[in-house]
Amino acid sequence: MTDISFRDYFDQRIDDLDRRVADRFTLSDQAVAKAERTMNDRLNSMNEFRDALRDQANRMATRTEMENLEAQVNELRRVAANFDGRVAMAAALISVLTSVVVGWIVSVLKT
């Protein structure tokens, strides 16, 4: 067995302890840096997701816009139905007038 002095033994142990503590601080700093990078990456992806949702929400119609659009569509339907009714009445009137004129011409030609 080798003889080393008491002082050398404790100096060696203290140096070992200092080295281990320094290693732990280094590893701890590395772990914190890695966790910070990971958290930043995660937050960036969450922000991208929020931006995508915001863009999607901005493209959607609001309830008020949809109600206005529905009112406009209903108005167009009413106008179209009114126009169709007028055209049908005009066609019926023209048909009746044509029948009357043709009947009158036939009666005039018979006499």
C-alpha atoms as one frame of an Amber mdcrd trajectory, in Angstrom:
protein
   0.000   0.000   0.000   1.234   3.427  -0.794   1.567   6.028   1.833   0.139
   9.444   1.017  -0.113  12.250   3.412  -3.342  13.180   5.082  -3.223  16.592
   3.460  -2.654  15.136  -0.041  -5.567  12.750   0.495  -7.961  15.539   1.443
  -6.681  17.797  -1.329  -7.307  14.978  -3.794 -10.834  14.385  -2.399 -11.657
  18.104  -2.469 -10.382  18.375  -6.040 -12.557  15.374  -7.018 -15.537  16.949
  -5.291 -14.909  20.297  -7.037 -14.668  18.532 -10.375 -17.935  16.622  -9.783
 -19.743  19.767  -8.663 -18.436  21.645 -11.705 -19.522  18.741 -13.940 -22.988
  18.799 -12.395 -23.293  22.544 -12.936 -22.156  22.108 -16.527 -24.661  19.300
 -17.117 -27.376  21.297 -15.383 -26.647  24.328 -17.575 -26.760  22.122 -20.664
 -30.092  20.625 -19.556 -31.566  24.063 -18.941 -30.367  25.269 -22.347 -31.866
  22.203 -24.027 -35.151  22.647 -22.162 -35.218  26.315 -23.170 -34.671  25.443
 -26.839 -37.377  22.790 -26.674 -39.807  25.174 -24.999 -39.089  27.895 -27.576
 -39.676  25.416 -30.412 -42.940  24.331 -28.817 -44.079  27.919 -28.262 -43.207
  28.805 -31.864 -45.283  25.891 -33.164 -48.166  26.918 -30.877 -47.943  30.473
 -32.233 -48.065  29.133 -35.795 -51.158  27.124 -34.877 -52.787  30.196 -33.329
 -51.987  32.222 -36.439 -53.545  29.531 -38.630 -56.696  29.554 -36.485 -56.821
  33.354 -36.595 -56.491  33.329 -40.396 -59.247  30.729 -40.639 -61.512  32.723
 -38.325 -60.918  35.887 -40.372 -62.078  34.103 -43.525 -65.321  32.876 -41.972
 -68.529  34.836 -42.305 -70.053  36.286 -39.174 -73.635  35.625 -38.109 -74.619
  39.163 -39.109 -73.106  38.771 -42.569 -74.903  35.443 -43.032 -78.221  36.949
 -41.925 -77.760  39.829 -44.385 -76.865  37.399 -47.159 -79.914  35.271 -46.350
 -82.140  38.360 -46.472 -80.698  39.307 -49.857 -81.234  35.784 -51.215 -84.831
  35.797 -49.969 -85.385  39.183 -51.639 -83.989  37.833 -54.919 -86.285  34.811
 -54.650 -89.279  37.099 -54.066 -88.356  39.271 -57.062 -87.866  36.193 -59.263
 -91.222  34.736 -58.195 -92.901  38.098 -58.842 -91.289  38.283 -62.289 -92.350
  34.695 -63.088 -95.931  35.579 -62.094 -95.917  38.662 -64.298 -94.549  36.693
 -67.246 -97.230  34.032 -66.766 -99.957  36.671 -66.601 -98.580  38.424 -69.692
 -98.467  35.114 -71.559-102.058  34.355 -70.545-103.195  37.848 -71.587-101.415
  37.586 -74.941-102.974  34.178 -75.480-106.456  35.502 -74.727-105.944  38.558
 -76.923-104.623  36.394 -79.740-107.674  34.127 -79.443-109.998  37.129 -79.507
-108.260  38.676 -82.530-108.185  35.380 -84.427-111.885  34.801 -83.575-112.769
  38.284 -84.719-110.792  37.847 -87.991-112.493  34.490 -88.643-115.927  35.977
 -87.993-115.180  38.938 -90.295-113.957  36.649 -93.053-117.104  34.434 -92.828
-119.416  37.293 -93.514
